[in-house]
Amino acid sequence: MFSHIVLGSNDIEKSKRFYDATLGALGSGPAFSDDKGRLIYMHNGSSLLITKPIDGQAATHANGGTIGFAVQDAAQADAWHAAGVANGGVSIEDAPGVREGPMGSLYLAYLRDPDGNKLCALHQIPQ
């Protein structure tokens, strides 16, 4: 459904350390930069770009917004979460674990990136 996601950052180098680590835990390679200094991650047909805002204003996170990353299993979610915490992210919500809901059993792990964006690693547990 999505072709790409773009997030603003106030510190591109801090974001690179964080996203190289967390996306690396999901099997992605490190970012490459374009001529505008944007970080570009490409993996499994999707793209994530990290950039200073074009309007020159400070980057801010979305209130109520969450970006979800599909993971293979609980171990990969835990590796993603640990990589994020070790590289400037903040663990939020409940500790990584199983949550029951209308979509069945989900293994979820939540972080805020160095700019405050809310991220989630999600594994749908087979019924």
C-alpha positions in Angstrom: 0.0 0.0 0.0 2.8 2.4 0.8 5.6 3.4 -1.5 7.7 5.4 0.9 7.7 7.3 4.2 9.6 10.5 4.9 10.5 11.7 8.4 12.0 15.0 9.4 15.1 15.1 11.6 16.9 17.9 13.4 20.2 15.8 13.6 20.8 13.7 10.5 23.9 12.0 12.0 22.0 10.9 15.1 19.2 9.7 13.0 21.7 7.7 10.8 23.1 5.9 13.8 19.6 5.1 15.1 18.1 4.0 11.8 21.2 2.1 10.5 21.0 0.1 13.8 17.2 -0.5 14.0 16.7 -1.1 10.3 19.9 -3.2 10.2 18.2 -5.5 12.8 15.4 -6.0 10.2 17.9 -6.9 7.4 18.3 -3.5 5.7 21.6 -2.1 4.7 22.8 1.3 6.0 21.5 4.5 4.5 22.9 6.2 1.5 22.6 10.0 1.0 21.4 11.9 -2.0 22.7 15.3 -3.1 20.3 17.1 -0.7 21.8 15.2 2.3 18.7 13.0 2.8 19.2 9.5 4.2 17.6 6.9 2.1 16.9 3.3 3.2 15.5 0.8 0.6 14.4 -2.7 1.7 12.0 -5.2 0.3 10.4 -2.7 -2.1 9.9 0.0 0.5 11.8 3.3 1.1 12.3 5.3 4.2 13.8 8.8 3.9 15.1 10.9 6.7 15.6 14.6 5.9 15.8 18.1 7.4 12.5 19.8 6.7 12.4 21.5 3.4 10.8 24.6 4.9 13.8 25.2 7.2 11.6 24.9 10.3 12.4 22.4 13.1 11.3 18.8 12.6 8.6 17.7 14.9 6.9 14.3 15.4 3.2 13.6 14.7 0.9 13.6 17.7 -1.0 10.3 17.4 1.1 9.0 14.5 2.9 5.7 14.6 5.1 4.1 11.9 5.0 0.3 12.0 7.7 -2.1 10.8 6.8 -5.7 10.0 9.1 -8.2 11.6 9.5 -11.9 11.2 9.1 -13.0 14.8 9.5 -11.8 18.4 13.2 -12.3 18.4 13.6 -9.8 15.5 11.3 -7.3 17.2 13.4 -7.6 20.4 16.7 -7.1 18.3 15.1 -4.0 16.7 14.1 -2.6 20.0 17.5 -3.3 21.6 19.3 -1.7 18.7 17.1 1.4 19.0 17.6 1.8 22.7 21.4 1.4 22.3 21.4 4.0 19.5 19.5 7.0 20.9 15.9 5.7 20.9 13.6 5.6 23.9 11.5 2.6 24.9 7.8 3.6 25.2 4.5 2.0 25.9 4.6 -1.4 27.7 7.7 -3.6 27.4 8.0 -5.6 24.1 5.5 -8.5 24.3 2.3 -10.1 23.2 -0.9 -8.0 23.0 -4.3 -9.4 22.4 -6.8 -7.5 20.2 -9.3 -7.6 17.4 -6.5 -8.6 15.0 -5.5 -11.5 17.2 -2.3 -12.0 19.0 0.4 -9.5 18.1 4.0 -9.2 19.4 4.7 -5.4 19.6 7.7 -3.3 20.5 7.6 0.5 20.7 10.3 3.2 20.4 10.6 6.9 19.9 13.5 7.8 17.5 15.9 10.6 18.4 13.5 13.2 17.0 10.5 11.8 18.9 8.8 9.9 16.1 6.8 6.9 17.4 7.8 3.6 15.9 6.5 0.1 16.3 7.8 -3.4 15.4 4.9 -5.7 14.8 4.7 -9.5 14.4 1.3 -11.1 13.8 1.4 -14.4 15.7 -0.2 -17.2 13.6 -3.5 -18.5 15.1 
